[in-house]
Every structure is written in structure tokens, then in C-alpha cells.
Amino acid sequence: MLSRLRDFLTRHRRKFVITGVVVGGTFIALKYAQRKLIEMQERQAREFMEKTRRMQHFESTEKTCNQVIIGMGAELMQAILKECSTDELLEQLRENPPNKLELWEEMKIVSFTRLTTFIYASSMLVVALRIQLNLLGGYLYCDTVSSLAGDQGKPAQPQKINDDLKQEYLSLIRHFIQDGGLSELVRLIRAKVISVVKQLPLTKRFSLADVEQLFWSLQMSINSDPSTDPCSKMCKYLLPSQLTDYAQGNPLLEKIFNETLDLLESDDASSVCSNNICRGFSLAVDAIAESMSETVTLAQKLQTSESTTQTNAANSPDALLNINSVQIALAKIIPIVSGLTSKGFDSTTRPQNLATSLITFYVVSEKCKVLGANVYETFSSA
């Protein structure tokens, strides 16, 4: 019995060896595949959790960014009203002085300067805050991930961004509103407004297309000098030329500051700022068109017509709808332009005034959001 079993094993030894190898190899391969599958599932779960955590942190950063923009936007508008005040001019005009023409000429310059400054300054502020807060948010997310790694027993870097650094970094934008950046921008815009608008007589009649062309000429004049162009040289107006003593002694803050300068001078930031400004002037033209329509309608109602037919024709819907054919004197457009920016930012008014509409539009602008998201993605993945 045993000899026959031994003979059988001897005769089929190769088959048993091959079968053993196949079965063993299959078992090992299954175990390896199972381990790899578990590792892949764990990796996917970690990636999903990290993506979810990053998305939640980004959304929180965006919410904070919007709140900061609204708050600082209101402060910026008040600063512009102070820089480009028309109160004294209006008081003098009410007294019907002998130099009324000179006062109207100055009123023309100040009104167009203030409106143009509103459009440029608010766009620059929104772009800067999007970049600053998303850059800072990216650094804070990296610190959070590093801290979680330490909690899980992995080597972790110490927290880098403390409250003092955050406050010092975010306060840099105060240079624009409080330390002369805005004043420098106003001086530039006023000089360009004078070169474009001063030669226009108050009696010259303007259509809506003429107003659009005037704004286009202002943009071209303001952007003509590469050394002072507010879109490509935002840093010149927004941020101080050098850091404080505290910042200069903090290598991380110096690094973040230099990265902010690079981002503000990038083609992407310049393009977003320029696009916002074009859209801002479009909003201004729409507001002026509405006011021109109201002015013409009121004038038609006050006119004494010679016949009932003429009166009905003047008040017909067709006459009111063709706003592009309406022409009014520049002297009547000046109060409209001044009125658009006379109250500053006020989120409670309905419908929103131009200053509020500008900030609101820039906050929800898709191009601004994409710029902020790209900055966050870059620095949260570092």
C-alpha cells in the first residue's frame, strides 16, 4: 500500500509541484491584490476627506473675503467722497456768484474724477483683497493639515501663521485708504479727466453714445502710461513701498508680502481688474441712461404743446423708449454724474445706488472668484 502510494507520488511529482506553485502563487496574488485594493480605498478616502476639508476651508475663506470687501468697500467710498467733495462747490453755486461758470467747470472736473475713481479704486480693492485673503487662507490650510498630521503621530511642522502676522499682513491694504495710495490715484485720475474733459463746453449736447465714448477716452488716457497704469501697477497705490520694522524682522511675512506683490503685478490680476473697470463703466452708463430718460420725460411733461396731438406724441412710449436718440447738454449731465456717487456705499437702499452696485458686482464677479480660487489652490497645495 505504502509502496504503491510512493510510486504514485513519484510518477506525478512534477504535477504536484506545478499544482502547488499555481495554488500558492494564486493565493499570494489574491492577498497582494486584496492589500492593494484596501490601500487604494484608504487613499481614495483620504483624498476625498482632504478635498472636502479643503473645499469647506475655501468656502469659509470666501465668505470671510466677501464680508471684508463689503466692510472696506464702504470705508473706501467714504474716503473717495472726502477726497472729491462737491459740497463746497454746491454751496457756492446756490448763492449765484459772479464766477458761476468757473464753479461749473470745477464741478465738471470733480464729478467725473469722483465717478472714475469710484470705478477704478473699488475694482483694485476687490482684486487685492481676493488675492490677500486667499493667499493667507492657503497658508492657514497648510498649517491645519500639518497640525492634523502631528495629531496622527506623523512629523509636523510648527504653526507658521499667528494672529500678529495675520493682522500685520491684512493691515497692509490700509495704505490704500489711509496712507496716501488713494490720494495718489485721485491725483492721477484728476489730471487725466482735466486733459479729456476740460475742453468740452458746458453747452455741448451729448447722446448716450457720446457719454460712452467719453468714458472710453478717459480709460485710454488713464491706462496710457505703463508706469502709472492702475491695472498693471496696482502695488504702486495699494501697498506700502516697504514693510514696518516688525515685518522686516519676520522672514515669513516678508515672503508673503513679496508673493502678494508678484500676484498683484501678474497678467491675471491686471486682466481681472481691467475687466471689472470696463464693466463698472457699463454700469455707470446704464445709470446715466436711466437718469437721462427721467430728465427728458420730465422736460416733456413740463413743455406746453401747441396741440393735443403734439402733447400725446411727446408723451408716447415710442418717444421715451428711444433713449439712444436723446441728446442733452453737458451742463445737465454733470449733476447726473455727481449724483451717482454722492451718497457712497449704502446696502440698505433699494434700488442700489451706483457705489453699492459696483462693490456688489465685483464681489460676485466670476473672474474675481476664479482668480481667488486659483490663488488658494496654489498656496494650499504648497
MIPALO-838347 format. One line per 5 residues: number of its first residue (from 1); their letters; for each residue z negated, x, y negated of C-alpha. Coordinates in nm, 3 decimals. Each point is the difference from the previous one (the first is absolute). Example, Ala and Ser with C-alpha at 12.3 -4.5 7.8 and 13.67 -1.06 7.14 Angstrom:
BEGIN
1) AS) -0.780,1.230,0.450; 0.066,0.137,-0.344 .
# end
This chain:
BEGIN
1) MLSRL) 0.000,0.000,0.000; -0.100,0.270,-0.241; 0.288,0.222,0.101; 0.248,-0.280,-0.056; -0.154,-0.071,-0.345 .
6) RDFLT) 0.020,0.371,-0.081; 0.362,0.011,0.112; 0.076,-0.306,-0.212; -0.158,0.156,-0.311; 0.182,0.326,0.067 .
11) RHRRK) 0.336,-0.170,0.033; -0.050,-0.210,-0.318; -0.195,0.254,-0.205; 0.273,0.030,-0.266; 0.012,-0.376,-0.042 .
16) FVITG) -0.375,-0.019,-0.046; 0.005,0.283,-0.256; 0.281,-0.160,-0.199; -0.166,-0.341,0.016; -0.328,0.152,-0.119 .
21) VVVGG) 0.168,0.177,-0.285; 0.182,-0.319,-0.105; -0.310,-0.216,0.018; -0.216,0.259,-0.174; 0.261,0.060,-0.268 .
26) TFIAL) 0.039,-0.372,-0.057; -0.376,-0.042,-0.034; -0.023,0.288,-0.245; 0.298,-0.132,-0.199; -0.156,-0.347,-0.018 .
31) KYAQR) -0.330,0.145,-0.119; 0.183,0.212,-0.260; 0.206,-0.298,-0.119; -0.315,-0.212,-0.017; -0.182,0.264,-0.207 .
36) KLIEM) 0.297,0.038,-0.234; 0.025,-0.378,-0.039; -0.368,-0.020,-0.091; 0.040,0.288,-0.247; 0.303,-0.169,-0.157 .
41) QERQA) -0.186,-0.330,-0.030; -0.298,0.176,-0.158; 0.228,0.186,-0.240; 0.178,-0.322,-0.097; -0.334,-0.171,-0.053 .
46) REFME) -0.118,0.287,-0.222; 0.325,-0.005,-0.196; -0.026,-0.377,-0.044; -0.360,0.026,-0.116; 0.086,0.283,-0.238 .
51) KTRRM) 0.299,-0.194,-0.136; -0.214,-0.311,-0.047; -0.278,0.200,-0.165; 0.249,0.173,-0.230; 0.167,-0.331,-0.090 .
56) QHFES) -0.334,-0.158,-0.084; -0.096,0.301,-0.212; 0.337,-0.007,-0.178; -0.032,-0.372,-0.075; -0.347,0.061,-0.140 .
61) TEKTC) 0.140,0.284,-0.212; 0.280,-0.225,-0.128; -0.247,-0.273,-0.094; -0.213,0.250,-0.190; 0.312,0.143,-0.164 .
66) NQVII) 0.111,-0.343,-0.125; -0.344,-0.071,-0.144; -0.009,0.337,-0.179; 0.351,-0.054,-0.139; -0.091,-0.343,-0.140 .
71) GMGAE) -0.319,0.135,-0.158; 0.158,0.309,-0.152; 0.312,-0.195,-0.096; -0.207,-0.228,-0.221; -0.166,0.305,-0.156 .
76) LMQAI) 0.339,0.164,-0.057; 0.138,-0.307,-0.175; -0.294,-0.007,-0.241; 0.052,0.368,-0.075; 0.369,-0.064,-0.077 .
81) LKECS) -0.090,-0.287,-0.233; -0.232,0.237,-0.183; 0.267,0.272,-0.021; 0.272,-0.241,-0.117; -0.192,-0.256,-0.204 .
86) TDELL) 0.191,-0.249,-0.217; -0.309,-0.175,-0.140; 0.000,0.183,-0.331; 0.374,-0.050,-0.047; -0.034,-0.373,0.062 .
91) EQLRE) -0.285,-0.027,-0.248; 0.207,0.171,-0.269; 0.305,-0.215,0.073; -0.204,-0.318,-0.040; -0.077,0.104,-0.357 .
96) NPPNK) 0.374,0.013,-0.081; -0.010,0.350,-0.158; 0.289,0.154,-0.194; 0.062,0.256,0.279; 0.058,-0.275,0.255 .
101) LELWE) 0.325,0.157,0.121; -0.171,0.331,0.075; -0.275,-0.181,0.189; 0.256,-0.189,0.208; 0.176,0.327,0.082 .
106) EMKIV) -0.331,0.148,0.120; -0.073,-0.321,0.190; 0.334,0.043,0.176; -0.082,0.355,0.105; -0.355,-0.080,0.117 .
111) SFTRL) 0.102,-0.313,0.194; 0.273,0.174,0.200; -0.219,0.308,0.049; -0.285,-0.210,0.138; 0.219,-0.198,0.239 .
116) TTFIY) 0.174,0.313,0.128; -0.332,0.181,0.039; -0.139,-0.294,0.199; 0.291,0.024,0.245; -0.004,0.378,0.041 .
121) ASSML) -0.376,0.055,0.002; -0.079,-0.276,0.249; 0.265,0.126,0.243; -0.128,0.357,-0.026; -0.360,-0.110,0.052 .
126) VVALR) 0.082,-0.206,0.309; 0.202,0.282,0.161; -0.276,0.252,-0.072; -0.278,-0.218,0.141; 0.206,-0.082,0.311 .
131) IQLNL) 0.041,0.370,0.065; -0.358,0.099,-0.083; -0.176,-0.268,0.203; 0.227,0.027,0.304; -0.024,0.379,-0.001 .
136) LGGYL) -0.378,-0.027,-0.019; 0.006,-0.273,0.266; 0.192,0.231,0.234; -0.259,0.274,-0.041; -0.285,-0.246,0.056 .
141) YCDTV) 0.165,-0.130,0.318; 0.027,0.355,0.135; -0.369,0.048,-0.075; -0.079,-0.323,0.185; 0.199,0.107,0.306 .
146) SSLAG) -0.169,0.341,-0.006; -0.341,-0.165,-0.016; 0.082,-0.228,0.295; 0.114,0.300,0.201; -0.337,0.161,-0.064 .
151) DQGKP) -0.179,-0.312,0.122; 0.201,0.020,0.324; -0.111,0.359,0.062; 0.319,0.164,-0.122; 0.007,0.278,-0.261 .
156) AQPQK) -0.003,-0.166,-0.344; 0.065,0.127,-0.347; -0.269,-0.073,-0.261; 0.059,-0.282,-0.249; 0.225,0.131,-0.276 .
161) INDDL) 0.020,-0.281,-0.256; -0.335,-0.075,-0.163; -0.077,-0.250,-0.278; 0.001,0.263,-0.275; 0.345,0.120,0.100 .
166) KQEYL) 0.135,-0.357,0.016; -0.138,-0.083,-0.344; 0.132,0.323,-0.152; 0.344,-0.048,0.152; 0.039,-0.366,-0.098 .
171) SLIRH) -0.123,0.070,-0.352; 0.300,0.228,-0.061; 0.212,-0.305,-0.090; -0.237,-0.067,-0.290; 0.189,0.271,-0.186 .
176) FIQDG) 0.288,-0.246,-0.037; -0.203,-0.278,-0.163; -0.281,0.185,-0.175; 0.093,0.364,-0.055; 0.336,-0.001,-0.174 .
181) GLSEL) 0.260,-0.061,0.271; 0.076,-0.352,-0.122; 0.011,0.113,-0.364; 0.257,0.265,0.091; 0.210,-0.262,0.179 .
186) VRLIR) -0.020,-0.236,-0.300; 0.114,0.278,-0.234; 0.300,0.071,0.221; 0.098,-0.367,0.030; -0.050,-0.068,-0.372 .
191) AKVIS) 0.230,0.289,-0.091; 0.268,-0.132,0.235; -0.043,-0.358,-0.127; 0.048,0.121,-0.357; 0.321,0.184,0.094 .
196) VVKQL) 0.143,-0.309,0.173; -0.139,-0.296,-0.198; -0.055,0.118,-0.356; 0.365,-0.024,-0.104; 0.025,-0.362,0.120 .
201) PLTKR) -0.024,-0.240,-0.299; -0.242,-0.289,0.021; 0.285,-0.243,-0.067; 0.209,0.121,0.296; 0.045,-0.282,0.250 .
206) FSLAD) -0.080,0.073,0.365; 0.103,-0.174,0.318; -0.191,0.040,0.325; 0.260,0.253,0.114; -0.057,0.196,-0.321 .
211) VEQLF) -0.375,0.009,0.071; 0.068,0.131,0.351; 0.229,0.269,-0.143; -0.267,0.097,-0.252; -0.258,0.046,0.276 .
216) WSLQM) 0.251,0.200,0.204; 0.062,0.229,-0.297; -0.376,0.051,-0.036; -0.032,0.095,0.367; 0.286,0.248,-0.024 .
221) SINSD) -0.148,0.157,-0.312; -0.351,0.029,0.147; 0.124,0.148,0.328; 0.256,0.234,-0.158; -0.224,0.307,-0.031 .
226) PSTDP) -0.100,0.137,0.345; -0.305,0.173,-0.148; -0.153,-0.324,-0.134; 0.150,-0.268,0.227; -0.298,-0.219,0.099 .
231) CSKMC) 0.147,-0.076,0.344; 0.060,0.355,0.119; -0.285,0.157,-0.201; -0.278,-0.249,0.063; -0.255,0.279,0.044 .
236) KYLLP) 0.057,0.103,-0.363; -0.153,-0.332,-0.113; -0.217,-0.118,0.290; -0.214,0.300,0.097; -0.176,0.284,-0.183 .
241) SQLTD) 0.172,0.337,-0.007; -0.304,0.165,0.161; -0.302,-0.108,0.200; -0.361,-0.001,-0.113; -0.237,0.285,0.091 .
246) YAQGN) -0.135,-0.207,0.290; 0.349,-0.059,0.137; 0.107,0.361,-0.041; -0.294,0.103,0.215; 0.099,-0.242,0.277 .
251) PLLEK) 0.294,0.128,0.208; 0.055,-0.336,0.170; 0.020,-0.186,-0.331; 0.241,0.261,-0.136; 0.213,-0.048,0.312 .
256) IFNET) 0.003,-0.379,-0.038; 0.079,0.031,-0.371; 0.298,0.226,0.067; 0.124,-0.236,0.273; -0.023,-0.288,-0.248 .
261) LDLLE) 0.205,0.194,-0.254; 0.267,0.067,0.263; 0.014,-0.368,0.097; 0.021,-0.124,-0.360; 0.287,0.240,-0.068 .
266) SDDAS) 0.186,-0.095,0.319; 0.333,-0.183,-0.006; -0.155,-0.295,0.185; -0.269,-0.056,-0.263; 0.249,0.043,-0.284 .
271) SVCSN) 0.239,-0.248,0.162; -0.272,-0.262,0.052; -0.122,0.040,-0.359; 0.353,-0.029,-0.139; 0.073,-0.306,0.213 .
276) NICRG) -0.321,-0.167,-0.120; 0.091,0.068,-0.362; 0.345,-0.158,0.043; -0.159,-0.306,0.158; -0.259,-0.005,-0.279 .
281) FSLAV) 0.271,-0.019,-0.266; 0.164,-0.279,0.200; -0.326,-0.195,-0.012; -0.015,0.064,-0.375; 0.356,-0.129,-0.048 .
286) DAIAE) -0.084,-0.313,0.200; -0.306,-0.063,-0.220; 0.204,0.059,-0.316; 0.271,-0.239,0.126; -0.260,-0.270,0.052 .
291) SMSET) -0.138,0.050,-0.351; 0.349,0.007,-0.153; 0.079,-0.326,0.173; -0.316,-0.158,-0.137; 0.078,0.134,-0.350 .
296) VTLAQ) 0.356,-0.139,0.004; -0.117,-0.335,0.136; -0.261,-0.032,-0.271; 0.256,0.093,-0.267; 0.242,-0.264,0.132 .
301) KLQTS) -0.266,-0.267,-0.012; -0.085,0.085,-0.360; 0.360,-0.006,-0.120; 0.120,-0.308,-0.180; 0.331,-0.096,0.156 .
306) ESTTQ) 0.269,-0.199,-0.180; 0.049,-0.246,0.282; -0.172,-0.126,0.312; 0.275,0.156,0.213; -0.062,0.343,-0.146 .
311) TNAAN) -0.374,-0.036,0.056; 0.047,-0.104,0.361; 0.238,0.289,0.060; -0.246,0.249,-0.146; -0.279,-0.129,0.224 .
316) SPDAL) 0.212,-0.037,0.313; -0.099,0.193,0.316; 0.333,0.188,-0.003; -0.079,0.153,-0.341; -0.344,0.114,0.117 .
321) LNINS) 0.112,0.141,0.333; 0.254,0.244,-0.143; -0.258,0.254,-0.116; 0.252,0.286,0.031; 0.198,-0.138,-0.294 .
326) VQIAL) -0.303,-0.023,-0.228; -0.032,0.257,-0.278; -0.299,0.039,-0.229; -0.087,0.250,-0.270; -0.197,0.312,0.089 .
331) AKIIP) -0.267,-0.113,-0.246; -0.067,-0.298,0.228; 0.003,0.211,0.317; -0.269,0.234,-0.132; -0.280,-0.264,0.014 .
336) IVSGL) 0.112,-0.089,0.352; -0.017,0.363,0.115; -0.336,0.047,-0.171; -0.139,-0.319,0.151; 0.087,0.106,0.355 .
341) TSKGF) -0.260,0.278,-0.015; -0.245,-0.131,-0.259; -0.268,-0.115,0.245; 0.000,0.279,0.257; -0.096,-0.061,0.363 .
346) DSTTR) -0.147,-0.340,0.082; 0.009,-0.118,0.361; -0.147,-0.342,-0.090; 0.292,-0.121,-0.213; 0.262,-0.227,0.155 .
351) PQNLA) 0.283,0.070,-0.019; -0.072,0.372,-0.002; 0.085,0.195,-0.314; 0.232,0.300,0.024; -0.275,0.263,0.023 .
356) TSLIT) -0.160,-0.181,0.294; 0.337,-0.061,0.166; 0.087,0.369,-0.022; -0.316,0.118,0.174; 0.021,-0.278,0.259 .
361) FYVVS) 0.364,0.079,0.074; -0.064,0.372,0.035; -0.294,-0.064,0.234; 0.212,-0.206,0.243; 0.314,0.214,-0.039 .
366) EKCKV) 0.133,0.090,0.343; 0.112,0.343,-0.115; -0.351,0.078,-0.129; -0.153,-0.115,0.327; 0.238,0.213,0.207 .
371) LGANV) -0.078,0.304,-0.218; -0.373,-0.053,0.054; 0.045,-0.054,0.374; 0.202,0.321,0.034; -0.266,0.199,-0.185 .
376) YETFS) -0.276,-0.148,0.219; 0.195,0.066,0.320; 0.060,0.363,-0.099; -0.361,0.085,-0.081; -0.167,-0.212,0.267 .
381) SA) 0.202,0.180,0.268; -0.075,0.349,-0.127 .
# end
